[in-house]
Amino acid sequence: MDRERKRRIRQLTLRLTAGLFLSVIFGLSLLNRVLPDREVSRQENRILEQKPRFSLGSAADGTYMEKYEAYQSDQFAGRDTWVEISTNLELLMGRRESNGVFKGKEHYLLEKPESDQGANVQETIQAVCAFAQRNPGLEQYFLVAPNAAEIWKDKLPAFAVTEDQKEQLERLREALPETVVWIDAYGALEAHREEELYYHTDHHWTSLGAWYAFEEAKKTMELDETCTEVLTPLAVSDSFNGTLSAKSGYERSLHEPIYVYFSDENSGTRAVVHNVEKGEKRASLYAPEKLKEKDQYSVFLGGNSPLLDIRTTSQSPEKLLIFKDSYANCLIPFLVPYYRQILVVDPRYYYGDVQTLIEENQVSSILFLYNANTFFTDNSLSGVLNS
């Protein structure tokens, strides 16, 4: 009798489990059909894949199924919750890497350094060399910042294997022509590695990290000391949670401050920032309304734009053109007192003619300003320089 009773209980348990499983599957399928597709994931801070259009060509070459699978993954009901559950389970099992992001010590998230051996790197270097040769009369400088995983190797989880960015940057420096002057951001940051140089949850350096790199740039570029101003850091947010947290699922509840540097209101250099594409002008280097959005780092210059034309009240006649990624956004305010005009080109979005831009604005100096991961993976700079 006891044996028969146990058998019935076991069968009932199996049926209930199977019923619950099928109910969950059916419920999720129903939700996926009923709920509208989302355009943006605020938690991951990125645009989500939308339903692809079917065509015989895309079906034949397999791209339709690839896009449809990505669409299903992005639009899955409760995706953010499932991602968080998966991340926490992996942590319990000892895994400390998710989507190329290491969960390091002291709650630091560290982006995995990229390889410098891609074909696009050589194309970019060749384009820089050709550009330098076409513009021998311009002073040209190159600043590539190492990422946090290089400067803070001691914060990486045990057994993490990464590229050696110090060697990568040395190879890059040696590949550049002599007329392009290297700015040693690595040495500047390494000397202050015990300080808050990078955000905990974001891939960018902090304003303090950018300041130390600027100090090195100021020395190398021999900027006019008479233009130097006293700057004061001010916390404009205490709720920043950055892209590495969104990308990995780690440290979602960690919030940190964002600092900006201000000069004296009465004696400081003023600037007007013209977003050329949008036709908008702003009498500030900062966009405080961005602090209400997920990507609070966009408070610097309002985020990334194809072309910014910054006009200043500086007494210097010098004009600077910057080719950059988003690392430059929080460093550019430090350069304002030293230039009458600063043109800021983000090659990822810019499609204009660079030589015309240089000639029409009588540019006197060029600065390439990137972080290592972007420089080694992005192929847009070569296209802009060759245009």
C-alpha positions in Angstrom: 0.0 0.0 0.0 2.8 2.4 0.9 4.6 1.6 -2.4 1.4 2.3 -4.4 0.9 5.6 -2.5 4.4 6.7 -3.2 4.0 5.9 -6.9 0.9 8.0 -7.1 2.5 10.9 -5.3 5.5 10.7 -7.7 3.2 10.7 -10.8 1.2 13.6 -9.4 4.4 15.6 -8.8 5.6 14.9 -12.3 2.3 16.0 -13.8 2.2 19.2 -11.7 5.8 20.0 -12.7 5.0 19.4 -16.4 1.8 21.4 -16.1 3.6 24.3 -14.5 6.4 24.2 -17.1 3.9 24.2 -20.0 1.9 27.0 -18.3 5.1 29.2 -18.0 6.0 28.4 -21.7 2.5 29.2 -22.9 2.2 32.3 -20.7 5.6 33.7 -22.0 4.6 32.9 -25.6 1.3 34.7 -25.1 3.0 37.7 -23.5 5.5 37.8 -26.4 2.6 38.1 -28.8 0.6 40.6 -26.8 3.2 43.0 -25.5 4.4 45.7 -27.9 8.1 45.6 -29.0 10.4 47.9 -27.1 12.7 50.2 -29.0 15.2 50.8 -26.2 16.4 48.9 -23.1 17.0 51.5 -20.4 18.8 49.0 -18.2 21.2 48.0 -21.0 21.3 51.5 -22.4 21.0 50.4 -26.0 18.6 50.1 -29.0 16.9 46.7 -29.2 16.6 44.6 -32.4 13.3 45.1 -34.2 11.3 42.5 -36.2 13.1 42.0 -39.6 11.3 42.1 -42.9 11.2 38.8 -44.8 12.7 38.5 -48.3 13.8 35.6 -50.4 17.3 37.0 -50.5 17.7 37.4 -46.7 16.2 33.9 -46.3 18.6 32.4 -48.8 21.8 33.9 -47.3 20.7 33.2 -43.7 20.6 36.9 -42.5 16.8 36.8 -41.9 17.1 34.0 -39.3 20.1 35.7 -37.7 18.2 38.9 -37.3 15.0 37.1 -36.2 16.9 35.2 -33.5 18.4 38.5 -32.3 14.9 40.1 -32.4 13.4 37.2 -30.3 16.2 37.5 -27.8 15.9 41.3 -27.4 12.1 41.3 -27.3 11.6 38.3 -25.0 9.0 39.1 -22.2 10.7 40.0 -18.9 14.1 40.0 -20.6 15.7 42.4 -18.1 14.6 40.2 -15.2 15.8 37.0 -16.8 19.2 38.6 -17.6 19.6 39.7 -14.0 18.7 36.2 -12.7 21.1 34.6 -15.2 23.9 37.0 -14.1 23.3 36.3 -10.4 23.4 32.5 -11.0 26.6 32.8 -12.9 28.1 34.8 -10.0 27.1 32.0 -7.5 28.8 29.5 -9.8 32.0 31.6 -9.6 31.9 33.2 -13.0 33.3 36.8 -13.0 32.9 37.8 -16.7 29.8 38.7 -18.7 29.7 40.2 -22.2 33.3 41.2 -22.2 33.1 42.8 -18.7 34.9 41.6 -15.7 33.4 41.9 -12.2 36.5 43.1 -10.4 37.4 43.9 -6.8 36.0 46.8 -4.8 32.8 46.7 -7.0 34.8 47.8 -10.1 33.6 46.7 -13.5 36.5 46.4 -16.0 36.0 46.2 -19.8 38.1 43.5 -21.5 40.9 45.0 -23.6 40.6 44.5 -27.3 43.3 43.1 -29.7 45.3 45.6 -31.7 45.9 43.1 -34.6 42.8 43.8 -36.6 43.1 44.9 -40.3 41.3 48.1 -39.5 44.1 49.2 -37.1 46.6 49.1 -39.9 44.2 51.0 -42.2 43.8 53.7 -39.5 47.5 54.1 -39.0 48.1 54.3 -42.7 45.4 57.0 -42.9 46.9 59.0 -40.1 50.3 58.8 -41.8 48.9 60.0 -45.1 46.9 62.8 -43.4 50.1 63.9 -41.6 52.0 64.0 -44.9 49.2 66.0 -46.6 49.2 68.6 -43.7 52.9 69.2 -42.9 52.2 72.7 -41.6 49.9 71.6 -38.8 51.0 70.6 -35.3 49.6 67.1 -34.7 49.3 65.2 -31.4 48.1 61.7 -30.5 46.6 60.7 -27.2 45.2 57.2 -26.7 44.2 56.4 -23.1 44.6 53.0 -21.6 41.4 51.4 -20.2 40.8 50.6 -16.5 41.6 46.9 -16.9 45.2 47.9 -17.8 45.9 50.5 -15.2 44.0 48.5 -12.5 45.2 45.0 -13.3 45.2 44.3 -9.6 41.4 44.8 -9.5 40.8 42.1 -12.1 39.3 38.8 -10.8 41.6 35.8 -10.3 42.8 34.1 -13.5 41.5 36.8 -15.8 43.5 36.9 -19.1 43.7 40.2 -20.9 45.7 42.0 -23.6 48.8 44.0 -22.6 47.7 47.5 -23.5 51.0 49.0 -22.5 52.7 47.0 -25.2 49.8 47.8 -27.6 50.2 51.5 -27.1 54.0 51.3 -27.5 53.5 49.5 -30.9 51.0 52.2 -31.9 53.4 55.0 -30.9 56.3 53.4 -32.9 54.0 53.1 -36.0 53.1 56.8 -36.1 55.2 59.2 -38.2 57.7 61.5 -36.3 55.6 64.5 -37.2 52.8 63.2 -35.0 53.7 63.8 -31.3 52.7 61.2 -28.8 51.1 62.2 -25.5 51.9 59.8 -22.7 48.5 59.3 -21.1 49.6 55.9 -19.8 52.3 57.3 -17.7 50.1 60.1 -16.4 47.4 57.7 -15.3 49.8 55.1 -13.9 51.4 57.7 -11.7 47.9 58.3 -10.1 46.6 54.8 -10.2 45.5 54.9 -6.5 43.0 57.6 -7.3 39.5 57.5 -8.8 40.6 57.6 -12.4 37.7 55.5 -13.9 34.1 55.0 -13.0 33.0 51.8 -11.2 30.2 51.0 -13.6 31.2 52.7 -16.8 33.9 52.3 -19.4 34.9 56.0 -19.4 37.5 57.7 -17.3 36.3 60.1 -14.6 36.9 63.9 -14.9 39.8 63.4 -12.5 41.4 60.8 -14.9 40.8 63.2 -17.8 42.4 66.0 -15.8 45.7 64.1 -15.3 45.8 63.2 -19.0 45.1 66.9 -19.9 48.0 67.9 -17.6 50.3 65.7 -19.7 48.8 67.0 -22.9 49.3 70.6 -21.7 53.0 69.9 -21.1 53.6 68.0 -24.4 51.6 70.5 -26.5 53.4 73.4 -24.8 50.1 75.3 -24.1 50.3 78.9 -23.1 50.6 79.0 -19.3 49.2 82.6 -19.2 45.8 81.1 -20.2 45.7 78.7 -17.3 42.7 79.0 -15.0 41.9 77.7 -11.5 39.2 75.0 -11.8 37.0 73.7 -9.1 35.3 70.2 -9.2 31.6 70.1 -8.5 29.5 66.9 -8.2 26.4 67.2 -10.5 25.1 63.7 -9.9 25.2 61.0 -7.3 23.1 58.5 -9.2 25.2 57.5 -12.2 25.1 53.8 -13.2 27.0 53.3 -16.5 27.3 51.3 -19.6 29.4 48.4 -18.2 26.7 47.7 -15.6 24.1 47.8 -18.3 26.1 45.5 -20.6 27.1 42.9 -18.0 24.2 42.9 -15.6 26.6 43.5 -12.7 26.3 46.2 -10.0 22.8 47.4 -11.2 22.1 49.0 -7.8 25.5 50.8 -7.5 25.3 54.6 -8.0 28.3 56.9 -8.2 29.0 60.6 -8.6 29.8 62.6 -11.8 32.1 65.6 -11.3 32.5 68.6 -13.7 35.1 71.3 -13.4 34.1 75.0 -13.3 36.2 78.1 -13.4 35.4 81.4 -11.7 32.2 82.9 -13.3 33.7 86.4 -13.5 37.2 85.7 -14.9 36.8 82.3 -16.6 36.8 81.7 -20.3 33.3 81.5 -21.8 32.4 79.3 -24.7 29.5 78.8 -27.1 29.0 75.2 -28.4 27.5 75.0 -31.8 26.1 71.6 -32.7 26.4 71.9 -36.5 24.2 69.0 -37.5 21.3 70.1 -35.3 21.8 73.8 -35.8 21.7 74.4 -32.1 23.9 76.6 -29.9 24.5 76.4 -26.2 26.4 78.8 -24.0 27.8 76.0 -21.9 30.0 72.9 -22.3 27.6 70.9 -20.2 24.0 69.7 -20.7 22.4 69.3 -17.3 19.2 67.9 -18.7 21.1 64.7 -19.6 21.4 64.0 -15.9 17.7 63.0 -15.9 18.4 60.3 -18.6 20.0 56.9 -18.3 23.2 57.9 -20.0 24.3 60.7 -17.6 27.8 60.8 -19.1 26.2 62.8 -21.9 26.2 65.8 -19.5 29.6 66.4 -21.1 29.0 68.3 -24.4 25.5 66.9 -24.6 26.9 63.5 -25.8 28.4 62.5 -29.1 27.7 64.6 -32.3 29.2 64.5 -35.8 30.7 68.1 -35.5 30.8 70.6 -32.7 32.2 74.1 -33.3 33.2 75.6 -30.0 34.0 79.4 -30.0 35.6 80.9 -26.9 36.6 84.2 -25.4 40.2 83.0 -25.0 42.9 85.6 -25.9 44.8 82.9 -27.8 44.6 83.0 -31.6 45.1 79.2 -31.8 42.5 76.9 -33.4 42.3 73.2 -32.7 40.7 70.3 -34.5 40.0 67.2 -32.5 39.3 63.7 -33.9 37.8 61.8 -31.0 35.6 59.2 -29.3 33.5 59.9 -26.1 36.6 59.8 -23.8 37.3 63.3 -25.1 34.0 64.7 -24.0 35.0 65.4 -20.4 38.6 66.5 -21.3 37.7 69.1 -23.9 36.5 71.7 -21.2 40.1 71.8 -19.9 41.3 72.9 -23.4 38.9 75.8 -23.8 41.0 78.5 -22.2 43.9 77.8 -24.6 42.1 78.1 -28.0 40.0 80.7 -29.7 38.1 77.9 -31.6 37.9 74.1 -31.1 36.4 71.9 -33.8 35.3 68.5 -32.5 34.8 65.7 -35.1 33.5 62.3 -34.1 34.4 60.1 -37.1 31.7 57.6 -36.2 29.0 60.0 -37.3 30.9 62.6 -39.5 30.6 62.5 -43.3 32.0 65.9 -44.2 35.3 66.9 -46.0 38.1 67.3 -43.4 40.5 69.2 -45.6 37.8 71.8 -46.3 37.0 72.1 -42.6 40.7 72.7 -41.9 41.2 75.3 -44.6 37.9 77.2 -44.0 38.6 77.5 -40.3 42.4 78.1 -40.5 43.1 75.3 -38.1 46.5 75.4 -36.5 46.7 72.1 -34.5 45.3 68.6 -34.6 44.6 66.3 -31.7 43.6 62.7 -32.0 42.0 61.7 -28.6 40.7 58.1 -28.1 40.6 55.3 -25.6 42.5 52.2 -26.6 39.5 49.9 -27.0 37.7 52.2 -29.4 40.8 53.0 -31.4 41.6 49.3 -31.9 38.1 48.3 -32.9 36.6 51.3 -34.7 37.2 51.7 -38.5 35.6 55.1 -39.0 38.7 57.4 -38.5 40.4 56.1 -41.6 37.4 56.8 -43.7 37.1 60.4 -42.5 40.9 61.1 -42.9 40.8 59.6 -46.4 37.7 61.6 -47.5 
